[in-house]
């Protein structure tokens, strides 16, 4: 769980910006998007296959 502590003289905009940064670092938005809709086992398999293909493609360009 992400949380921040607002300083005594800190504005709400600054605290909100820090909170958004922490949430982004923790990967919460990505996780929310991933679990937003039900994914069938076939869809999950295809998504992982595409991710593997992308990763292989990236690693072959580095060599």
N, C-alpha and C positions, 0 to 999 in steps of 0.2 A: 504494500500500500504506500502510495506516494503522499507525502505531506510536507508542508513548509511552515515555518514560523514567521509571522509578520513582525518586523521590528517596530519599535515604538514610533519612530519618525518616518516609517516607510509608507509610501503611498500605495493605494490598492492596485493601481496600474502596474507598478513595479512588482508587487507580490504576485499578481496574476501572471505576469510575464515569466517570473521564476517558476511558478507552478506549471505553466504550459511547457517550459523547457524540461522540467523534471519528468513530467508525464511522457513527453516525447522520448527522452533518454531511456525510460523504463520500458518503452515499447507497448504501452497500454492501448494507444489508438490502433496500432497494427493488429493487436490481439482482438480488439472490439470488432474491427472490420472482418477479421477472419471468422469470428463466431456469430456474425450478424444473421446469417441465414444457415439453414440446415444444409449440409453437404453430404450427398450420397457417397458410399464407398467408391463408386466408379469415378465420380468427380474428384474425390480426394486423390485417387491413384493418378488420374490425368494431371492434376495440379502438381503433384510431386514429381511426375515424369518430366513435365515442362521445366520445373525448377532445376532438376538434375541436368537436363540438356543445356540450360542457360549457364549453369555452373561449369560444366565441361567446356562449353564454348569460351567462357571467360578465361579459364585456366590454360586453354591451348593457345590463346593469343599472347599470354605472358611469356611463353617460352621463346 
